[in-house]
């Protein structure tokens, strides 16, 4: 497996980012031909227990012959607490510009030291080769690190057997903030797949975390591409994850599966995953062998094993549907991510429906009152909608959040999703690019809790998919008074869950400095999200 701490190719970096270049000076004037040291600061969050998270990427251009390294002079100025760091590690990947923080077989550990005050020396044991060389200054983060603290470092100089090279400007801006967890689950070329997309996450009844992800083998495009649906589990709050399990395997163009959504069922250990397959949303036509189809898989052991896919298309739409109106509909797909199990036991997902040949979508709830044996379709919730999510309000009403460019749409049902208000409403304090997000309840007012809190994840940008943020409402979705950006760079679809310890899990697509998405799990507390505010 390979990854992506690949920010730019060295050539483009040298040509386009000269302002980031840190020119090196040969103190001994002894013919050393290292011409430049370039430093790139890693700014993405880190997580407790991560063993080799990059702080600085160091690019060294050596115009001469190979030369033995001796040491690096570094400091940890900008780090909140040395107690958060177990060790400092320096790796080399030679002329390879990629580094996998999960454990890169191509990376060689060439320096290891404990954190120290002020400037300190880290001995190095390797050789610089002619051309471009890559070093990676990494930190091992303590399993007890303080959430919200920062980790930072400076690379002051590099010493070889030929002399010491002092950086003119070794302090690139930025640092890494510590979260409770931040783990990479999938990236391009993992498990032989070009791409991964479409996050869904849920907390099972035994407290384990379960994710569903599209394995998009050849490109990032939707169906009818060749796509598998993969499940992964964590039993330690997202610190470690199982190997992927395929619950629906594609077998070529028009024979794939995608856009999974997860919900609890009423059975012991029960989970349900719904998804679509076959021809794509816009390619779907009336012929039985040329329409997008709907499926479900179930688990009775909290996501460890799954049933084979069962088709449920005829319950929803198309020529096999008993309802005369829905029999004429052209396509349906589920809003991926988080479904809903209500307090009554009803299982609900939102479908985006192409009712006619036109390229427009309308939202309906697909629901089951018998744990997926049969399915019904409620009334229309939105004309011109798209992917949508739901949560149950404290009084039993259902709140639906609907993808829309600009002010986010929402609607409310008083009867469990069967009928909806006649027109959608707008959240003026949530204005975003058109994108899928998630909506879940964090707490309801009880004897133990004094607040109703809803959480909503969505990119906080009107221009492009970036800055996935968490919005918080303490008035049942009437307003969203708290907002915090969690992924302050390229990011898109996301899915939320509440862990058994009361912390928040976010499964999210990130494309930091890449056109391709990587799939990350992030874990953080409500205190971190609200920056310690007692009143919301």
N, C-alpha and C positions, 0 to 999 in steps of 0.2 A: 504494500500500500504506500502511496506517495501523496504528498500534500504541498502545498500552499502555505507556507508563509512566503509565498512568492509574490513580492510586491511589484517589482518591475524587472525586466531583463537589465543586466548590467549596462548594456550598450545604450538603451533608452535612458537609463538613469543618468549616465555620464553626459549624454547629449542634452537632455531636457531638464535636468535638475541640478545644474551647476551651482545654484544657490545653496544646495545642501552639501556641497563638497567641502570637506575639511582638508585643507592642504597640509601636507606633512613636511617638516623641516628636519634635515639630517644634521643632528648636533655635531657628529664627529667628522663630517665632510670627508668620508672615506670611500666614496664611490658607490655607496648604497643606491640602488636604482628604483626603490619604491617611490612612485611619483605622487600618489594620492591615497588618502584614506577617506572614505565616505561613510557616514553613519546615518542609519534610518531608525527612528524611534517607533517602537510598537505602542499603539494607543488603545488597543482593544482590551476589554476587561480580562482579568485572570480569575482563578478560583482556588479555593482551599484545596490543599493536597496535590496540586499540579506539580510535577516533578521537574519539568524543564521548559518553563514558559519564557519565551524570548522577551528581553527588554530592549536590546539594541541589536540591529543587524549591521555588521561592519564589513564594508567592501574595500579590499586592498588591491591596488593595481601595482604589480611588480614588473617593471620593464626589463629587469636583468635576469640572471640565472637564479635557480632555487637557492633559498637562504634559510638557515635554521632560526626558529623563533626561540626567544628566551623568556619574555614576560610581558604582561600588560599592566599599566597603571590605571586603576579605576577608582571610583568612589560611588557611594549610594546616596548622594545628596538628592533630596526629594522623596525618599522613602519615609513613610510615616513612622514605622517601628521596625527595628532589626528583629524583634521577636516574630515578625511575620515571615521571615526568610530563614530557611534551614541552611542553604548553601548557595554560593555563586558558582555557576558552571560556564565554561567557555568551550564551544564546539567548533569544529570546522567541517564544511562540506566541500572543501577544495573549490572547484569551479562550478559547483551546482548551486543555483540560486534558491533552491527550495529547502525547507526544513519542516519536519513533522514533529510538532510538540508532543505527540503521543508516544514517540520513541522511533526515531528515524534510523534505519539500518545503515544509511549512507553517511550519518554524522559521526564524527570521531571526537570523543571527549579529550580535550588537550589542556584543560585547566580546571581546578576545583579548589574552592576556598570557602571559609566561613565569613559571614558579614563582619565588617569592621568599621570603626569610626574613621572619618577623614579619608585621605588618599591611601590606598594600599596596593601592594604588588600581588598579582596572580601569576604564578609561574606557568609557562607554556611549554609543551613538548611536542612540537611538530615542525613542519617545513612549509615555507611559502614557495609556491611554484611560479614560474614565469606566466604572466597574464593576470587574470582576475581571480582573487581568492575571497572566500566568504567565511567570516567568523560570526558566531552567534553568542552574545552574552545573555545568559539565562539565569533565572532564579528558581530555586525549589521552594514552593510556597508551603508554609506550615499548615497542617490540618486544623490548627486552632487559630489561624490568622484572623484578624479583626475585619469583619465585613465593613466596607466603605473606606478602609485605609488604602494607601497608594504605594506602589513599588516603582522605583526609578533608579537609574544608574547613569554614570558618565564614563566615557572611554577617553582617558587623558593622553596616553601615549602607548606606543608599541616598541618593544626592544627586540632586536635580532642580534646575532653574533657580530653583525657589522655596525651596529649603532642603535641609537634611540631616535624614534620619530615622534615628535610632539605635535599633537593636534592643535590647530589654531582656534577651533571652535567646537569643542567636544560635547556641547550641551544642547542637543536638539530638543525642541519643545515637546511636552507630553509626558504621560506616565500610564501605568496600568492600575485600574481600580480593582480591588479584591471583592469578589462575590462569594457566596457560600459554595457555589459550584459553577464551573463553566467547562463543559466537555464537548469535544468534537465527536459527533456520531458518524457523519458521512461527509466525504469530500470527493471531488472528481477523481476517477480512476480507482477508488476503493471497490473491492470485490468485482473488478472487471467491468465496471459501469462508467460511462462517460459523465453522467450527471445524476444528481439527486434533487428532489423537490418535494413540496407539499407535506408540511408537518402536521401531525395529530398526536396529542398526548392526553393521557387520563391516569388518574390514581385508582388502582383496582381496590377491591374490598379488603385485601390483605396488606394494603399499603404500598405494594410495588407500583412502580411507574411503568407504563406501557406506551410505546410510541408506534405509530404507523408512518411509513415514508414511501414515496414513489421512487423506485429504482429505474431511472430513465436511461436506458442502456446506451443509446446512440446520440442523443441530443436532449435539450431541455424542453422540447415541445410537448404539448398535450397529446392525448389520444387523437388519431389512431396510431400513434407511435408504439413501439414495443416497450412495454412498461411492466414491471413487477411491483407488488406491494409487499414490503418487508415490515416485520415486527421486531422490536427490541425491548428488553425489560431491564429494570434496575431494582435491586432490593436494598440498596443503601443510599436512597435519596439522590440518585443520579451521579454518584462518584464513580461507579463502575457499571458497565452495561454488558448484557449478554451478546453473543454472536447473533446476527440477523437470522430470522426465520421467514421464509417465503410462504405467504398464505394464498397468494394468487399470482401465478407465473405466466407472463406473456410469452407468446411464441411467434412473434413477427408482427408486421404492420397490420393493423385492424384486428389483432388478436391479443391486445394487451389490456391491462387494468390500471385504474388510477383514481385519484381524488378520494382518499379514504377519510371516513369520519368514525369516531369511537364514542360509545356510550355504555353505561352500566345497564345490566338487566336485573330482574328480580330473582334470578336463580342464584344458588350458592356459587361463588366464584365467577359470576356471570359477566361477560363482556360481549358486546356486539360491534362488528365493524361493517359498515356499508360502503360501497364504492361502485364505480361504473366500469364498463369494459366494452371492447369492440370498436366500432366506428366512433369518430369524434363528435362533439356537440354540434358542430356546424356542418359536418358531413352526413349526419343522420337523416335518413329519408324514410318513407313509409314502408318500403319493402322489408319483410321480416329479417332478412339477412343483411340489411344495411341500416340498422339503427343502433344507437347507443343503448346499452342495456344496464340494468341495475342489479346488484348482487349484495349478498351478506355472508359473513362468516361469523361463527360464535365460538366463544371459549367458556369452559366451565371450570377452569383452574387458574383464573386471574391472568390469562394471557400466555400461559406456557404452551399450550397446544390449542389448535383451532380446527373447526370443521372445514370440510371442503366448501368452496363457494356454492351458494344456492341462489338461483336467479329469482328475483322478485319483480321483474319489469312489468308483468301483466297486472299486478296490483296497482300500478301507478299510471301507466299510459300505454298507448299503442294498440295495434289491431287485436291483441289478445285480451284487452282490458274490458271488463263487463260494463263500465260506464260509457255511455254513447258519446259524450263530449270528449272525455279523456282518450277515447280510442282514436280520435283524430289528431291528437297532439303529436308533434314531430320529434321531440327530444327532451330528456331530463337528466340532470346530474346533481349530485349532492354537494352542498357546501362543505368542503373538507375541513377537518379539524375536530371540534368538540360537538357531539350531539347532546341531548338532554334527556335525563330520566326525571320525571316530575315526582312530587310527593305522593301522587296517586298511583305511581308505578308506570305511567304512560311513557313510552320511548318515542322520542321525536327527533326528526332531522328536517332541515330545510332543503327543498329541491328548487333549483332554477330550471324553469320550464320554457321550452320553445313551443308555444301553442300553435303557431302557424309556420309557414316557410320563411317568414321574415326573420331577420337577424336581431331579434329582441327577446328578452327573457323576463319572465314573471315569477314571483316567489309563492310557493305553496308549502305547507307542512305535510310531510309524510310521517304517519304515526302508527304505532302498534300498541294494543292493550293486552296482548297475549305473548309478550316476549319474542316477537318476530315471526310467529306462526302465520299471521295474516297482517295486512297493512291497509290503511285507509289514507285518503288525501283530504285535507281540510280545504277551506275556501282561500281565495286569492288574498295574499298579504301585501303584495306590491306589484304595480305595473312598472315595467322597465327596471326591475331589480337585477340582482346577480347573487353571488355567494353571500350567505347570511348565517347568523348565529342567534341562538336563543338562550334565555335564562328564565327561571321562575321567580317572580316577585314574591315578597313576603305575604301578600294577600292571595296568592295563587294565580294571579294573572300571568300571562306569558309576554315577555318583552323580546322583540326581534330587532336586531341590528343588521342593516342591509348595506352592502357595498355600493358606494356611489362616489363619484368624483366631486369634491367640494364638501359642503355640509353633509355629514353622515345621516342617512335615513334611519328611521325606526318606526315600529308599529306595535300595537298592543292588542292581545286577545283576552277576552273575559271568559272564554269557555274552553280552555285547554288547546287552543290552536285551530279550532274548527272554523270560527269566523274571526274577522279582524276589522278594525276601524276602516272607514270607507276610503281614507287616503293616508299616505305616510306623513310623518312629522319629521322635522329637521333638528339635529343637535347643532346649535350655532357655536358651541364651544368645542366641537370636534370636527375640524375641517381638514380633509386628507385627500391624497391621491386615491384613485379607485384601486382597492386592494382587499384581499381577504384578511380578516383579523379574527379575534375571539372575544367572547363575552361570557363571564362566569360570575357566580356569587362567591364572595369571600366569607362574609358572615351574615347571619340574620339575627335580628334582635331576639335574645332569649334571656333566661335567668343568668347565664354566664356572659353574654355579650350585650352591650348597650347600643350597638350600631348595626344598621343595615349597610353593608358595603358591597358594591359591585366593582368588578375590574374589567377593563376593555383594553386589548392590545391592538395596535394599528400603527402604520407609519405616520409620523407627525410631519408631513410634507405635502404640499400641493403640487410639487413639480415633478418628483420622481419617487420611486420606492426606496426610501431611506429613513433613518431615524425612527425605527420601531420603538414606540413608547407605550407606557401603561397609563391609562386614564382611570381615575377613581371617582366613584359617585357614592355619596352617603345619603342620597334622597331618592333611591330606587330608580335611578336613571333619568331623573328630571334634569340634572345638571352634572357636569364633570369638573369638579373644583380642584382636583389634584392631578398633575401630569408630570411624569418623569421619563426622560429618554433613556432607554436601556441599551440600545444598539445604535450609537451615534455615527452611523455610516451606512453604506448600502445594505438594505434589509427589506424583506417583503412579507410573505405569509408567516403567520405565527399561530401558536396554540397554547392555551393556558391550562394549568391545573393547580390545585391546592394540595400540598403534601400533608401527610398525617401529623407532622410537627407544626403545622400552621404556616409554614413558609410557602412561597410561590414558585412554581416551575413554569418556565417559558421555553418552548421548543420553536426554533425560529430559523428562517432562511437568511443567511448572511452572504453578501458578495463584496467583501472588502477588497478593493483593488483587483477585481476579477469579474469577468462577465458570467462566470459559472457560480452557482450557489453552493455553499457548504451548510450543513445542518448541525446546529449547536443546541445543547441544552444548557439553560442558565437557571440558577436557583438563588433567590434573594428573599429577604424578610419584608414584612409590611413596614417595619420601622425604617429600613433603608429606603424603601419606596417613597415613604412620606417624609423622609429626612427628619424622623423623630418627632413629628407633630402629634400631640396628644388629641387635639380636636381637629376634626376633618370637615 
